[in-house]
């Protein structure tokens, strides 16, 4: 069973995604409190219910992300294909939160790009975070961010002018199904995005934002 950080009841004062004030209570599910940002429409788990890092990392080690698995590659192609269509040749990128095995990085390298890896659990080389990149991929990672606004600020610093940030995360669209939603039931998923959420993030950083397909956002730094 995942251990939560505490049982302390809190009232968050800011949205962790866009930093707007005054998030509203959304739902309580299985004793866990969720909040909704009235500005960007993000839904997030109260910090008092966050899993501790040791439990998070144990959960991640159960993920099976084989870079050679054709089904996994097909899944990631929803992000990789439209990103490749927008990239010039021979660029330099970062797969942020790549996990134990990065199929996205493999697919992009096969297309002629250089791709560095960063993951706090499996590839904790922080020197990669001091570099700049033509593109950053973040596949099935943003839902794990405890401080997403800080992460998006980091991406902005690392992206070169004209660079792309490619996000894949399951968009939260149906409040009525939230309690039963498979994505919510993952104990390491603490924040959930809508198209409007990522459009707000892009606007805050003066990026453009394109949604080529559900659950994928391609944002470009000017």
HELIX and SHEET records of a PDB file:
HELIX    1   1 UNK A   47  UNK A   49  5                                   3    
HELIX    2   2 UNK A   53  UNK A   60  1                                   8    
HELIX    3   3 UNK A   70  UNK A   86  1                                  17    
HELIX    4   4 UNK A  103  UNK A  110  1                                   8    
HELIX    5   5 UNK A  126  UNK A  130  5                                   5    
HELIX    6   6 UNK A  142  UNK A  144  5                                   3    
HELIX    7   7 UNK A  148  UNK A  158  1                                  11    
HELIX    8   8 UNK A  175  UNK A  177  5                                   3    
HELIX    9   9 UNK A  182  UNK A  185  1                                   4    
HELIX   10  10 UNK A  195  UNK A  204  1                                  10    
SHEET    1   A 4 UNK A  24  UNK A  29  0                                        
SHEET    2   A 4 UNK A  32  UNK A  36 -1                                        
SHEET    3   A 4 UNK A  43  UNK A  45 -1                                        
SHEET    4   A 4 UNK A 191  UNK A 192 -1                                        
SHEET    1   B 6 UNK A 114  UNK A 118  0                                        
SHEET    2   B 6 UNK A  92  UNK A  96  1                                        
SHEET    3   B 6 UNK A 133  UNK A 139  1                                        
SHEET    4   B 6 UNK A 159  UNK A 168  1                                        
SHEET    5   B 6 UNK A 216  UNK A 220 -1                                        
SHEET    6   B 6 UNK A 208  UNK A 213 -1                                        
END                                                                             
